[in-house]
Every structure is written in structure tokens, then in C-alpha cells.
């Protein structure tokens, strides 16, 4: 474990523990952005033949309530989970999550 001290990962993890709220918020919003492509495709197939006004109302409700609720609840769950982690696992989980989001986004090609 000498490499942890030499790279000062433990100090970075201790610093990150003070910013768990911001980290969990960034993870939750990244998750919502990555998931929004397939969800929008599903909703487009579901509401594609509806009347324009009904379809517009549906999308307004989904975007204002649905995505906001998903971000809010996933942020709370992530914050509770990350707050319980020790400094080094917190850094590993955070880096792994954002790396995973990047790989997932690159494979799905829903971001341009």
C-alpha cells in the first residue's frame, strides 16, 4: 500500500469525502443524460401516434417531472452510498463510474 501514499490517493480521497454531495450530483445527472437517449426512444415509440397536444403534454411531464425525479432520487441513493465509503474506495468508485459512463456513452452513440 506504499503506492497509495506515494501517489497521495488517500489525501485525494479524504478531500473527496468532503465533496460527496457534488460527486453524487454529478454522477446522478450523468446517469440521467446517458439513459435519456434510450428512454426518449421508448417514449417516442409509445406516444408517436398520439395527438400533437397530448404528445406535447406527455413530453413536458416526462421531462419536468420524470427526469428531475430520477436525478433527485438517484443522487440521494448515491450520496448515502458514497458517504459510507473510505477514502481510497471512494476515489476508485468515482473514477470507475465516470469512466463507465464515458464508455457506455461512446458505445451507445447517443451523444454527439
PEPE-V653011 format. One record per residue. SS is DSSP state (alpha for helix, beta for strand, coil for the rest). PSI is psi in degrees with one decimal (* if undefined). Layout:
ss:SS psi:PSI
ss:SS psi:PSI
This chain:
ss:coil psi:11.3
ss:alpha psi:-29.8
ss:alpha psi:-28.0
ss:alpha psi:-42.8
ss:alpha psi:-37.0
ss:alpha psi:-33.4
ss:coil psi:-5.3
ss:coil psi:36.2
ss:alpha psi:-33.4
ss:alpha psi:-36.3
ss:alpha psi:-38.6
ss:alpha psi:-40.0
ss:alpha psi:-40.0
ss:alpha psi:-38.2
ss:alpha psi:-42.0
ss:alpha psi:-29.4
ss:alpha psi:-28.1
ss:coil psi:-9.4
ss:coil psi:31.2
ss:alpha psi:-35.5
ss:alpha psi:-45.7
ss:alpha psi:-38.1
ss:alpha psi:-46.0
ss:alpha psi:-35.4
ss:alpha psi:-43.2
ss:alpha psi:-39.9
ss:alpha psi:-43.5
ss:alpha psi:-44.5
ss:alpha psi:-33.8
ss:alpha psi:-41.0
ss:alpha psi:-44.6
ss:alpha psi:-40.7
ss:alpha psi:-42.4
ss:alpha psi:-37.9
ss:alpha psi:-18.6
ss:alpha psi:-31.5
ss:alpha psi:-56.6
ss:alpha psi:-34.5
ss:alpha psi:-42.5
ss:alpha psi:-37.9
ss:alpha psi:-41.2
ss:alpha psi:-45.8
ss:alpha psi:-32.2
ss:alpha psi:-39.7
ss:alpha psi:-36.8
ss:alpha psi:-46.8
ss:alpha psi:13.8
ss:coil psi:-31.0
ss:coil psi:6.3
ss:coil psi:163.6
ss:coil psi:149.5
ss:alpha psi:-46.7
ss:alpha psi:-41.5
ss:alpha psi:-40.9
ss:alpha psi:-39.9
ss:alpha psi:-44.6
ss:alpha psi:-41.3
ss:alpha psi:-46.7
ss:alpha psi:-36.9
ss:alpha psi:-44.4
ss:alpha psi:-43.6
ss:alpha psi:-45.2
ss:alpha psi:-36.7
ss:alpha psi:-38.5
ss:alpha psi:-45.8
ss:alpha psi:-54.6
ss:alpha psi:-36.7
ss:alpha psi:-42.0
ss:alpha psi:-41.1
ss:alpha psi:-43.9
ss:alpha psi:-41.7
ss:alpha psi:-50.7
ss:alpha psi:-37.7
ss:alpha psi:-32.1
ss:alpha psi:-40.7
ss:alpha psi:-43.2
ss:alpha psi:-44.8
ss:alpha psi:-40.4
ss:alpha psi:-43.4
ss:alpha psi:-41.4
ss:alpha psi:-48.1
ss:alpha psi:-30.0
ss:alpha psi:-24.6
ss:coil psi:-6.4
ss:coil psi:151.1
ss:coil psi:166.6
ss:alpha psi:-48.8
ss:alpha psi:-46.1
ss:alpha psi:-30.1
ss:alpha psi:-43.6
ss:alpha psi:-43.1
ss:alpha psi:-44.2
ss:alpha psi:-42.2
ss:alpha psi:-48.4
ss:alpha psi:-41.8
ss:alpha psi:-39.0
ss:alpha psi:-47.5
ss:alpha psi:-33.0
ss:alpha psi:-42.6
ss:alpha psi:-41.0
ss:alpha psi:-40.9
ss:alpha psi:-42.9
ss:alpha psi:-43.8
ss:alpha psi:-43.7
ss:alpha psi:-41.0
ss:alpha psi:-34.6
ss:alpha psi:-34.9
ss:alpha psi:-23.1
ss:coil psi:38.3
ss:coil psi:-0.8
ss:coil psi:132.4
ss:coil psi:*
